[in-house]
């Protein structure tokens, strides 16, 4: 993986909340950042400039911070994937299955006299409101 040196030229500590890289910069700090993240950061010319790799500190923790941020993002994505899988399952259920699912997971009795689409919407709403156990 290719890296670029990115130098922070701001005056205060900067934490990345925009690109989910998990990085933070101290004033005048230079980090060796992977190419894709560096390209995104360098768009903000008021905060960053391309630096020199020789200015990167030997105890640079950029790789560890990036790995930690990627692991956290993967965990969030896994939870989202699981939720969407359940939504897809709910979309295939009939009235009896929807009523059983709502009773088992949320202790809610659904009125089976309603239309299937209305029951699906209620179950999706329960999943959104309470999550999956």
DSSP file (Angstrom, degrees, kcal/mol; ACC not computed):
  #  RESIDUE AA STRUCTURE BP1 BP2  ACC     N-H-->O    O-->H-N    N-H-->O    O-->H-N    TCO  KAPPA ALPHA  PHI   PSI    X-CA   Y-CA   Z-CA
    1    1 A X              0   0    0      0, 0.0     2,-0.2     0, 0.0    33,-0.0   0.000 360.0 360.0 360.0 131.8    0.0    0.0    0.0
    2    2 A X        -     0   0    0      1,-0.0    33,-2.1    32,-0.0     2,-0.3  -0.582 360.0-159.0 -86.1 147.1    1.5    3.3   -0.9
    3    3 A X  E     -A   34   0A   0     31,-0.2     2,-0.4    -2,-0.2    31,-0.2  -0.887   6.9-157.5-124.1 153.7    1.6    6.1    1.6
    4    4 A X  E     -A   33   0A   0     29,-3.0    29,-3.0    -2,-0.3     2,-0.5  -0.952  25.0-117.5-125.0 148.4    1.9    9.9    1.4
    5    5 A X  E     -A   32   0A   0     46,-0.4    46,-2.4    -2,-0.4     2,-0.5  -0.767  30.8-167.8 -85.4 126.7    3.2   12.3    4.0
    6    6 A X  E     -AB  31  50A   0     25,-2.9    25,-2.5    -2,-0.5     2,-0.5  -0.974   4.2-157.7-119.4 125.1    0.4   14.7    5.1
    7    7 A X  E     -AB  30  49A   0     42,-3.4    42,-2.3    -2,-0.5     2,-0.5  -0.887  10.8-140.0-106.6 130.2    1.3   17.7    7.2
    8    8 A X  E     - B   0  48A   0     21,-2.9    20,-1.1    -2,-0.5    40,-0.2  -0.766  18.8-179.6 -87.4 125.0   -1.3   19.4    9.3
    9    9 A X        +     0   0    0     38,-3.3    39,-0.2    -2,-0.5    -1,-0.1   0.280  43.1 113.1-110.2   9.6   -0.9   23.2    9.2
   10   10 A X        -     0   0    0     37,-0.7    18,-0.4    16,-0.1     4,-0.1  -0.197  67.1-130.0 -75.3 173.4   -3.8   24.1   11.5
   11   11 A X  S    S+     0   0    0     16,-0.1     2,-0.3     2,-0.1    16,-0.2   0.629  83.9  49.8-102.2 -16.1   -3.3   25.7   14.9
   12   12 A X  S    S-     0   0    0     14,-0.1    -2,-0.1     1,-0.1     2,-0.1  -0.781  99.4 -81.4-118.2 163.8   -5.5   23.3   17.1
   13   13 A X        -     0   0    0     -2,-0.3     2,-0.5    13,-0.1    13,-0.2  -0.415  47.7-152.6 -61.9 138.1   -5.7   19.6   17.4
   14   14 A X  E     -C   25   0B   0     11,-2.5    11,-2.7    -2,-0.1     2,-0.4  -0.973  10.0-165.7-122.9 125.7   -7.8   18.1   14.6
   15   15 A X  E     -C   24   0B   0     -2,-0.5     2,-0.7     9,-0.2     9,-0.2  -0.917  25.0-123.0-109.0 134.9   -9.8   14.9   14.9
   16   16 A X        +     0   0    0      7,-2.8     6,-0.5    -2,-0.4    -2,-0.0  -0.672  47.6 148.5 -80.6 113.2  -11.1   13.2   11.7
   17   17 A X        +     0   0    0     -2,-0.7    -1,-0.2     3,-0.1    -2,-0.0   0.328  67.0  63.6-116.5  -0.6  -14.9   12.8   11.9
   18   18 A X  S    S+     0   0    0     -3,-0.1    -2,-0.1     1,-0.1    -3,-0.0   0.864 111.2  26.4 -93.4 -41.3  -15.5   13.2    8.2
   19   19 A X  S    S-     0   0    0     18,-0.0    -1,-0.1    22,-0.0    -2,-0.1   0.341  94.9-125.3-109.8   4.8  -13.7   10.2    6.6
   20   20 A X        +     0   0    0      1,-0.1    53,-0.1     3,-0.1    -3,-0.1   0.842  66.7 134.3  54.3  38.3  -13.8    7.7    9.5
   21   21 A X        -     0   0    0      2,-0.1    48,-0.3    16,-0.1    49,-0.2   0.659  63.1-133.4 -88.3 -16.7  -10.0    7.3    9.4
   22   22 A X        +     0   0    0     -6,-0.5     2,-0.2     1,-0.3    -5,-0.1   0.548  58.3 139.0  76.6   6.8   -9.6    7.5   13.2
   23   23 A X        -     0   0    0     43,-0.1    -7,-2.8    -8,-0.0     2,-0.3  -0.483  32.6-172.3 -86.3 153.8   -6.7    9.9   12.8
   24   24 A X  E     -C   15   0B   0     -9,-0.2     2,-0.4    -2,-0.2    -9,-0.2  -0.979   9.5-150.2-137.6 152.3   -6.0   13.1   14.7
   25   25 A X  E     -C   14   0B   0    -11,-2.7   -11,-2.5    -2,-0.3     2,-0.2  -0.975   3.8-148.9-126.7 136.2   -3.3   15.7   14.1
   26   26 A X    >   -     0   0    0     -2,-0.4     3,-2.0   -13,-0.2   -18,-0.2  -0.609  53.4 -71.4 -87.7 159.5   -1.4   17.9   16.4
   27   27 A X  T 3  S+     0   0    0      1,-0.3   -18,-0.1    -2,-0.2   -16,-0.1  -0.312 120.1   2.8 -55.9 132.9   -0.3   21.3   15.1
   28   28 A X  T 3  S+     0   0    0    -20,-1.1    -1,-0.3   -18,-0.4     2,-0.3   0.627  95.8 149.1  65.0  18.3    2.5   21.0   12.5
   29   29 A X    <   -     0   0    0     -3,-2.0   -21,-2.9   -21,-0.1     2,-0.4  -0.597  34.7-152.9 -83.3 142.5    2.4   17.2   12.8
   30   30 A X  E     -A    7   0A   0     25,-0.3    27,-0.6    -2,-0.3     2,-0.3  -0.962  14.0-174.8-114.9 131.7    3.3   15.1    9.7
   31   31 A X  E     -A    6   0A   0    -25,-2.5   -25,-2.9    -2,-0.4     2,-0.9  -0.936  30.2-124.5-124.8 148.1    1.8   11.6    9.3
   32   32 A X  E     -A    5   0A   0     -2,-0.3     2,-0.3   -27,-0.2   -27,-0.2  -0.833  43.3-178.3 -88.5 106.1    2.4    8.8    6.8
   33   33 A X  E     -A    4   0A   0    -29,-3.0   -29,-3.0    -2,-0.9    30,-0.0  -0.822  32.4 -98.2-113.0 144.7   -1.2    8.2    5.6
   34   34 A X  E  >  -A    3   0A   0     -2,-0.3     4,-2.8   -31,-0.2   -31,-0.2  -0.236  42.0-108.2 -59.6 153.8   -2.4    5.7    3.0
   35   35 A X  H  > S+     0   0    0    -33,-2.1     4,-2.5     1,-0.2     5,-0.2   0.861 113.8  49.8 -56.4 -45.9   -2.9    7.2   -0.4
   36   36 A X  H  > S+     0   0    0      1,-0.2     4,-1.5     2,-0.2    -1,-0.2   0.916 115.5  42.4 -65.0 -43.0   -6.7    7.2   -0.5
   37   37 A X  H  > S+     0   0    0      2,-0.2     4,-2.5     1,-0.2    -1,-0.2   0.903 113.2  53.7 -68.2 -40.2   -7.1    8.9    2.9
   38   38 A X  H  X S+     0   0    0     -4,-2.8     4,-2.9     1,-0.2    -2,-0.2   0.907 105.6  53.5 -60.6 -41.8   -4.3   11.3    2.1
   39   39 A X  H  X S+     0   0    0     -4,-2.5     4,-0.6    -5,-0.2    -1,-0.2   0.897 110.4  47.2 -60.6 -40.1   -5.9   12.3   -1.1
   40   40 A X  H >< S+     0   0    0     -4,-1.5     3,-0.7     1,-0.2     4,-0.4   0.916 114.2  46.7 -67.1 -42.5   -9.1   13.1    0.8
   41   41 A X  H >< S+     0   0    0     -4,-2.5     3,-1.7     1,-0.2     7,-0.2   0.890 105.2  59.3 -67.5 -38.8   -7.3   15.1    3.4
   42   42 A X  H 3< S+     0   0    0     -4,-2.9    -1,-0.2     1,-0.3    -2,-0.2   0.645  87.8  74.7 -69.5 -13.0   -5.2   17.1    1.0
   43   43 A X  T << S+     0   0    0     -3,-0.7     2,-1.7    -4,-0.6    -1,-0.3   0.830  84.3  71.2 -63.0 -30.4   -8.4   18.5   -0.6
   44   44 A X    X>  +     0   0    0     -3,-1.7     4,-2.5    -4,-0.4     3,-1.9  -0.602  64.3 172.0 -88.3  78.8   -8.6   20.7    2.5
   45   45 A X  T 34 S+     0   0    0     -2,-1.7    -1,-0.2     1,-0.3    -2,-0.1   0.650  71.1  65.0 -68.1 -14.8   -5.7   22.9    1.6
   46   46 A X  T 34 S+     0   0    0     -3,-0.1    -1,-0.3     1,-0.1     3,-0.1   0.670 117.7  25.3 -78.6 -15.4   -6.5   25.2    4.5
   47   47 A X  T <4 S+     0   0    0     -3,-1.9   -38,-3.3     1,-0.2   -37,-0.7   0.682 122.5  39.9-115.5 -29.9   -5.6   22.4    7.0
   48   48 A X  E  <  +B    8   0A   0     -4,-2.5     2,-0.3   -40,-0.2    -1,-0.2  -0.905  48.6 177.6-130.8 151.4   -3.3   20.1    5.2
   49   49 A X  E     -B    7   0A   0    -42,-2.3   -42,-3.4    -2,-0.3     2,-0.3  -0.967  44.4 -91.2-141.9 157.3   -0.3   20.1    2.9
   50   50 A X  E     -B    6   0A   0     -2,-0.3   -44,-0.3   -44,-0.2     2,-0.1  -0.556  51.4-170.0 -71.9 130.1    1.8   17.4    1.4
   51   51 A X        -     0   0    0    -46,-2.4     2,-0.4    -2,-0.3   -46,-0.4  -0.230  24.3 -90.0-105.8-164.9    4.8   16.8    3.7
   52   52 A X    >   -     0   0    0     -2,-0.1     3,-1.7     1,-0.1     4,-0.3  -0.914  21.7-134.3-112.8 138.8    8.0   14.8    3.6
   53   53 A X  G >  S+     0   0    0     -2,-0.4     3,-1.1     1,-0.3    -1,-0.1   0.763 105.4  64.7 -63.2 -23.9    8.3   11.2    4.8
   54   54 A X  G 3  S+     0   0    0      1,-0.2    -1,-0.3   -49,-0.0    -3,-0.0   0.686  94.7  60.3 -73.7 -15.0   11.5   12.1    6.6
   55   55 A X  G <  S+     0   0    0     -3,-1.7   -25,-0.3     2,-0.1     2,-0.3   0.543  79.5 108.2 -85.6  -7.4    9.4   14.5    8.9
   56   56 A X  S <  S-     0   0    0     -3,-1.1   -25,-0.1    -4,-0.3     4,-0.0  -0.539  77.7-116.1 -72.4 131.8    7.3   11.6   10.1
   57   57 A X    >   -     0   0    0    -27,-0.6     3,-1.3    -2,-0.3    -1,-0.1  -0.348  15.8-124.3 -67.1 147.4    8.1   10.7   13.7
   58   58 A X  T 3  S+     0   0    0      1,-0.3    -1,-0.1     3,-0.0    -2,-0.1   0.819 111.2  53.1 -63.3 -30.3    9.5    7.2   14.3
   59   59 A X  T 3  S+     0   0    0      2,-0.0    -1,-0.3     0, 0.0     2,-0.2  -0.057  78.6 157.3 -95.6  34.2    6.8    6.3   16.8
   60   60 A X    <   -     0   0    0     -3,-1.3     3,-0.3     1,-0.1     4,-0.2  -0.408  26.5-167.3 -62.3 125.2    4.0    7.3   14.3
   61   61 A X     >  +     0   0    0     -2,-0.2     4,-2.4     1,-0.2     5,-0.2   0.084  52.2 114.7-102.8  22.2    0.8    5.5   15.3
   62   62 A X  H  > S+     0   0    0      1,-0.2     4,-2.6     2,-0.2     5,-0.2   0.911  75.6  50.1 -60.4 -45.3   -1.1    6.2   12.1
   63   63 A X  H  > S+     0   0    0     -3,-0.3     4,-2.5     1,-0.2    -1,-0.2   0.908 111.9  48.0 -62.7 -41.9   -1.3    2.6   11.1
   64   64 A X  H  > S+     0   0    0      2,-0.2     4,-2.3     1,-0.2    -1,-0.2   0.913 112.7  48.2 -65.7 -42.6   -2.6    1.5   14.4
   65   65 A X  H  X S+     0   0    0     -4,-2.4     4,-2.2     2,-0.2    -2,-0.2   0.905 113.0  48.3 -64.1 -41.0   -5.2    4.3   14.5
   66   66 A X  H  X S+     0   0    0     -4,-2.6     4,-2.4    -5,-0.2    -2,-0.2   0.911 111.6  49.5 -65.6 -42.4   -6.3    3.4   10.9
   67   67 A X  H  X S+     0   0    0     -4,-2.5     4,-2.2     2,-0.2    -2,-0.2   0.903 111.3  49.5 -63.6 -41.2   -6.6   -0.3   11.8
   68   68 A X  H  X S+     0   0    0     -4,-2.3     4,-2.2     2,-0.2    -1,-0.2   0.912 111.3  48.9 -64.3 -42.6   -8.7    0.5   14.9
   69   69 A X  H  X S+     0   0    0     -4,-2.2     4,-2.3   -48,-0.3    -2,-0.2   0.888 110.9  50.6 -64.9 -39.2  -11.0    2.7   12.9
   70   70 A X  H  X S+     0   0    0     -4,-2.4     4,-2.4     2,-0.2    -1,-0.2   0.893 109.4  50.8 -65.7 -39.2  -11.4    0.1   10.2
   71   71 A X  H  X S+     0   0    0     -4,-2.2     4,-2.1     2,-0.2    -2,-0.2   0.908 111.4  47.8 -64.6 -41.8  -12.3   -2.5   12.9
   72   72 A X  H  X S+     0   0    0     -4,-2.2     4,-2.0     2,-0.2    -2,-0.2   0.905 112.4  49.2 -64.7 -41.1  -14.9   -0.3   14.4
   73   73 A X  H  X S+     0   0    0     -4,-2.3     4,-2.5     1,-0.2    -2,-0.2   0.888 109.5  52.3 -65.8 -38.6  -16.4    0.5   11.0
   74   74 A X  H  X S+     0   0    0     -4,-2.4     4,-2.5     2,-0.2    -1,-0.2   0.901 107.9  51.5 -63.8 -40.9  -16.5   -3.2   10.2
   75   75 A X  H  X S+     0   0    0     -4,-2.1     4,-1.9     2,-0.2    -1,-0.2   0.913 111.3  47.4 -62.3 -42.5  -18.3   -3.9   13.4
   76   76 A X  H  X S+     0   0    0     -4,-2.0     4,-2.2     1,-0.2    -2,-0.2   0.912 112.2  50.1 -63.7 -42.2  -20.9   -1.2   12.6
   77   77 A X  H  X S+     0   0    0     -4,-2.5     4,-2.8     1,-0.2    -2,-0.2   0.878 107.6  53.9 -64.4 -37.9  -21.3   -2.6    9.0
   78   78 A X  H  X S+     0   0    0     -4,-2.5     4,-2.3     2,-0.2    -1,-0.2   0.906 108.9  48.3 -63.5 -41.7  -21.8   -6.2   10.4
   79   79 A X  H  X S+     0   0    0     -4,-1.9     4,-2.1     2,-0.2    -2,-0.2   0.914 113.0  48.3 -64.1 -42.4  -24.6   -5.0   12.6
   80   80 A X  H  X S+     0   0    0     -4,-2.2     4,-2.6     2,-0.2    -2,-0.2   0.909 110.2  51.3 -64.3 -42.3  -26.2   -3.1    9.7
   81   81 A X  H  X S+     0   0    0     -4,-2.8     4,-2.2     1,-0.2    -2,-0.2   0.907 109.6  50.5 -60.9 -41.8  -25.8   -6.2    7.4
   82   82 A X  H  X S+     0   0    0     -4,-2.3     4,-1.9     2,-0.2    -1,-0.2   0.908 110.5  49.4 -62.7 -41.7  -27.5   -8.3   10.1
   83   83 A X  H  X S+     0   0    0     -4,-2.1     4,-2.3     1,-0.2    -2,-0.2   0.914 111.2  48.6 -64.5 -43.1  -30.4   -5.8   10.3
   84   84 A X  H  X S+     0   0    0     -4,-2.6     4,-2.3     1,-0.2    -1,-0.2   0.850 107.8  55.5 -67.6 -32.8  -30.9   -5.7    6.6
   85   85 A X  H  X S+     0   0    0     -4,-2.2     4,-2.0     2,-0.2    -1,-0.2   0.906 109.0  47.5 -62.9 -40.8  -30.9   -9.5    6.4
   86   86 A X  H  X S+     0   0    0     -4,-1.9     4,-2.8     2,-0.2    -2,-0.2   0.904 109.4  53.4 -67.0 -40.5  -33.7   -9.6    9.0
   87   87 A X  H  X S+     0   0    0     -4,-2.3     4,-1.9     1,-0.2    -2,-0.2   0.910 108.9  49.7 -59.3 -41.4  -35.5   -6.9    6.9
   88   88 A X  H  X S+     0   0    0     -4,-2.3     4,-0.6     2,-0.2    -1,-0.2   0.886 111.0  49.4 -64.7 -38.2  -35.2   -9.1    3.9
   89   89 A X  H >X S+     0   0    0     -4,-2.0     3,-1.2     1,-0.2     4,-0.6   0.915 109.0  52.0 -65.4 -42.5  -36.5  -12.1    5.8
   90   90 A X  H >< S+     0   0    0     -4,-2.8     3,-1.0     1,-0.3    -1,-0.2   0.863 102.3  60.6 -62.0 -35.5  -39.5  -10.0    7.1
   91   91 A X  H 3< S+     0   0    0     -4,-1.9    -1,-0.3     1,-0.2    -2,-0.2   0.717 107.6  45.7 -65.3 -19.8  -40.3   -9.1    3.5
   92   92 A X  H << S+     0   0    0     -3,-1.2    -1,-0.2    -4,-0.6    -2,-0.2   0.522  92.0 106.2 -98.9  -7.8  -40.8  -12.8    2.7
   93   93 A X    <<  -     0   0    0     -3,-1.0     2,-0.1    -4,-0.6    27,-0.1  -0.377  58.8-140.5 -78.4 150.0  -42.9  -13.7    5.7
   94   94 A X     >  -     0   0    0     -2,-0.1     4,-2.5     1,-0.0     5,-0.2  -0.341  41.0 -84.3 -93.0-175.6  -46.7  -14.4    5.7
   95   95 A X  H  > S+     0   0    0      1,-0.2     4,-2.5     2,-0.2     5,-0.2   0.908 127.6  47.9 -59.9 -45.2  -49.1  -13.2    8.4
   96   96 A X  H  > S+     0   0    0      1,-0.2     4,-2.4     2,-0.2    -1,-0.2   0.912 113.1  47.8 -63.8 -42.4  -48.5  -16.2   10.7
   97   97 A X  H  > S+     0   0    0      2,-0.2     4,-2.6     1,-0.2    -1,-0.2   0.898 112.1  49.9 -66.1 -40.1  -44.7  -15.9   10.5
   98   98 A X  H  X S+     0   0    0     -4,-2.5     4,-2.5     2,-0.2     5,-0.2   0.917 111.5  48.3 -63.8 -43.3  -44.9  -12.1   11.1
   99   99 A X  H  X S+     0   0    0     -4,-2.5     4,-2.2    -5,-0.2    -2,-0.2   0.912 113.5  47.5 -64.1 -41.8  -47.1  -12.6   14.2
  100  100 A X  H  X S+     0   0    0     -4,-2.4     4,-2.6    -5,-0.2     5,-0.2   0.898 111.8  50.2 -65.0 -40.7  -44.8  -15.3   15.5
  101  101 A X  H  X S+     0   0    0     -4,-2.6     4,-2.7     2,-0.2     5,-0.4   0.928 112.1  46.9 -63.0 -46.2  -41.7  -13.2   14.9
  102  102 A X  H  X S+     0   0    0     -4,-2.5     4,-1.8     1,-0.2     6,-1.4   0.887 114.8  47.1 -64.7 -38.9  -43.2  -10.2   16.7
  103  103 A X  H  X S+     0   0    0     -4,-2.2     4,-1.0     4,-0.3    -2,-0.2   0.920 116.1  44.0 -68.3 -43.5  -44.3  -12.3   19.6
  104  104 A X  H  < S+     0   0    0     -4,-2.6    -2,-0.2    -5,-0.2    -3,-0.2   0.920 125.5  29.0 -69.2 -45.1  -41.0  -14.1   20.0
  105  105 A X  H  < S+     0   0    0     -4,-2.7    -3,-0.2    -5,-0.2    -2,-0.2   0.783 137.7  17.9 -90.7 -28.6  -38.7  -11.1   19.6
  106  106 A X  H  < S-     0   0    0     -4,-1.8    -3,-0.2    -5,-0.4    -2,-0.2   0.427  89.9-123.4-126.5  -0.6  -40.7   -8.2   21.0
  107  107 A X     <  +     0   0    0     -4,-1.0     2,-0.4    -5,-0.4    -4,-0.3   0.892  64.9 140.8  54.6  42.6  -43.6   -9.8   23.0
  108  108 A X        -     0   0    0     -6,-1.4     2,-0.6    -9,-0.1    -1,-0.2  -0.960  48.5-141.5-118.4 130.8  -46.1   -8.0   20.8
  109  109 A X        -     0   0    0     -2,-0.4     2,-0.3    -3,-0.1    -9,-0.1  -0.818  19.5-154.7 -91.0 122.2  -49.4   -9.5   19.7
  110  110 A X        -     0   0    0     -2,-0.6     2,-0.8   -11,-0.2   -11,-0.0  -0.726  19.9-117.5 -95.9 147.1  -50.2   -8.5   16.1
  111  111 A X    >   -     0   0    0     -2,-0.3     3,-1.5     1,-0.1     8,-0.0  -0.748  21.0-160.1 -82.5 111.1  -53.7   -8.4   14.7
  112  112 A X  T 3  S+     0   0    0     -2,-0.8    -1,-0.1     1,-0.3   -17,-0.1   0.559  82.3  75.6 -72.9  -6.3  -53.7  -11.0   11.9
  113  113 A X  T 3  S+     0   0    0      2,-0.1    -1,-0.3   -18,-0.0     3,-0.1   0.637  79.6  90.4 -79.1 -12.1  -56.8   -9.4   10.4
  114  114 A X  S <  S-     0   0    0     -3,-1.5   -19,-0.0     1,-0.1     2,-0.0  -0.346  93.6 -86.0 -76.3 164.4  -54.7   -6.5    9.1
  115  115 A X     >  -     0   0    0      1,-0.1     4,-2.1    -2,-0.1     5,-0.2  -0.326  34.8-115.8 -69.0 154.1  -53.1   -6.7    5.6
  116  116 A X  H  > S+     0   0    0      1,-0.2     4,-2.6     2,-0.2     5,-0.2   0.887 115.3  54.0 -58.9 -41.7  -49.7   -8.4    5.3
  117  117 A X  H  > S+     0   0    0      1,-0.2     4,-2.2     2,-0.2    -1,-0.2   0.883 107.6  50.3 -62.9 -38.0  -48.0   -5.1    4.2
  118  118 A X  H  > S+     0   0    0      2,-0.2     4,-2.0     1,-0.2    -1,-0.2   0.900 111.1  48.8 -66.5 -39.7  -49.3   -3.4    7.3
  119  119 A X  H  X S+     0   0    0     -4,-2.1     4,-2.5     2,-0.2    -2,-0.2   0.905 110.0  51.6 -65.7 -41.1  -48.0   -6.2    9.5
  120  120 A X  H  X S+     0   0    0     -4,-2.6     4,-2.8     1,-0.2     5,-0.2   0.916 109.0  51.0 -61.2 -42.4  -44.6   -6.0    7.8
  121  121 A X  H  X S+     0   0    0     -4,-2.2     4,-2.3     1,-0.2    -1,-0.2   0.898 109.9  49.9 -61.9 -39.9  -44.4   -2.3    8.4
  122  122 A X  H  X S+     0   0    0     -4,-2.0     4,-2.2     2,-0.2    -2,-0.2   0.918 111.9  47.3 -65.0 -42.5  -45.2   -2.8   12.1
  123  123 A X  H  X S+     0   0    0     -4,-2.5     4,-2.3     2,-0.2    -2,-0.2   0.917 111.9  50.0 -66.6 -42.4  -42.5   -5.5   12.4
  124  124 A X  H  X S+     0   0    0     -4,-2.8     4,-2.6     1,-0.2    -1,-0.2   0.904 110.0  51.9 -60.4 -40.1  -40.0   -3.3   10.6
  125  125 A X  H  X S+     0   0    0     -4,-2.3     4,-2.6    -5,-0.2    -2,-0.2   0.892 108.5  50.4 -62.8 -40.0  -40.9   -0.4   13.0
  126  126 A X  H  X>S+     0   0    0     -4,-2.2     4,-3.0     2,-0.2     5,-0.5   0.902 110.6  49.4 -63.9 -40.9  -40.4   -2.7   16.0
  127  127 A X  H  X5S+     0   0    0     -4,-2.3     4,-2.1     1,-0.2    -2,-0.2   0.924 113.6  46.1 -64.4 -43.6  -36.9   -3.7   14.6
  128  128 A X  H  <5S+     0   0    0     -4,-2.6    -2,-0.2    -5,-0.2    -1,-0.2   0.903 118.1  42.9 -63.5 -40.9  -36.0    0.0   14.1
  129  129 A X  H  <5S+     0   0    0     -4,-2.6    -2,-0.2    -5,-0.2    -1,-0.2   0.918 132.2  17.1 -74.2 -44.2  -37.3    1.0   17.5
  130  130 A X  H  <5S-     0   0    0     -4,-3.0    -3,-0.2     1,-0.2    -2,-0.2   0.578  93.9-143.3-109.2 -12.3  -35.9   -1.8   19.6
  131  131 A X     << -     0   0    0     -4,-2.1     2,-0.4    -5,-0.5    -1,-0.2  -0.226  39.1 -52.8  75.9-172.3  -33.2   -3.4   17.5
  132  132 A X              0   0    0      1,-0.1   -49,-0.0    -4,-0.1   -50,-0.0  -0.847 360.0 360.0-105.4 139.5  -32.5   -7.1   17.4
  133  133 A X              0   0    0     -2,-0.4    -1,-0.1   -28,-0.1    -2,-0.0   0.444 360.0 360.0 -94.6 360.0  -31.9   -9.1   20.5
